[in-house]
Amino acid sequence: MNAIAWLITMMCGIFSRFPRRRRIALLSRQSRNPLDFRVIEPYLRSAFPNHRIVRCTVRKGGRLGVVTMLEQLWLSATSALCIVDGYVPAVSIPRNHDRLRSELPPCVQMWHALGAVKKFGYQSLDTPAGRSSKAARTLAMHRGYAFVISGFAGTVHDFAAAFGYDSADIRPLGLPRADYLLRPEYAERRRLNVAATRRHLELSDAVLRNHTVVLYAPTFRRNAADGQWHRHYIEALYESLPEDAILVVSGHPLDDMHETWLEGKARLRFLRSVASIDALPFADYVVTDYSAVAFESMLLRRPTMFYVPDIDEYRASPGLNIDPEFALPTVTFRDARRLGRYIARDRVEHCYDAVAMRTFCEAYGITAVRESATSSCERIIRALAPMVDEPLAETAATWGHAAAATPTPARVPVTTVAAASL
């Protein structure tokens, strides 16, 4: 790791000698085509027309190409501003070097999740699900950000601990994905994406009329005690739901799921290569565990429940920022059968605890984002403006029209090698 860090620092030092371009770089190791980048990119083009907007991402989340690494290093050293949505070695490692830090352009972290049920980053160091202190120190985990953009006011304390920054450096401006879910300018794009998702799942109007759709979106588990947890939890849920319920499973991009599990289970669907965010509008219920999908579901006021058979294990590693059994006990279940009975009863008695969910949303800042007159993208643009050597173009109302623009597809590297996922 020391050799890798030294090589990255040396290369960035060479690149930093070249002139900076009027360019804003969007860098990611999370996914090939991040939703937040796709939404914010037209706003950046509209607000800063004299800057070129460049996106450099990976082919697959967590796997970094050699070519892409070099390109991210180049962009990190020679752009006017960098925006990342997770840990990017090309950004953090060089900016941890005393001499280089002042020579490199500013970078902003726009974290890829609206909130954090589970602990991450520096909160979970030296746990089975987290990274080692040595790796975090050597690879300068999350160093070098001017500030961190988070989804809600309730994230500030937890994000400060997770990133190792002061609370003042965490700015709860909302994320572009919140605009995608809520703002009217995205209505047509949402309609098309939802329709495509329904076709992918073979959910016609007739099927939706006659079945209850339960979306199950668990989080990624690293070094879980039960190596077959995915299969065990899915089968338990499937057997416990009402007979007319269709279970749609949306796995984390880094998880392996096997479609052979579909055999003999006509009411089970796997959502692969399609974002779970576009399944939320037609889901009657959303079941998750410690995934940030919960916050997207709450934004849309979907009945959200937590299925947490391994919560004792998760409390120990990586740990929990929000413990569902304490924060939302009436909609949290360790037993799939109890969850299934709750859904069956709610369909008849409408007993879902909406009051508890509303109270949580108000306390965490979800309601404030949902009811805000300004968009998350507008707030983000205004926060970035002082770091860009260009007056804001036109007005915020004009930026809103940028939502209809089609962003340039991300360039995908050909050569890939495994990289540490921090």
Order of alpha helices (4+ residues) and beta strands (2+ residues): alpha-beta-alpha-beta-beta-alpha-beta-alpha-alpha-beta-alpha-beta-alpha-beta-alpha-alpha-alpha-beta-alpha-beta-beta-beta-alpha-beta-alpha-alpha-beta-alpha-alpha-alpha-alpha-alpha-beta
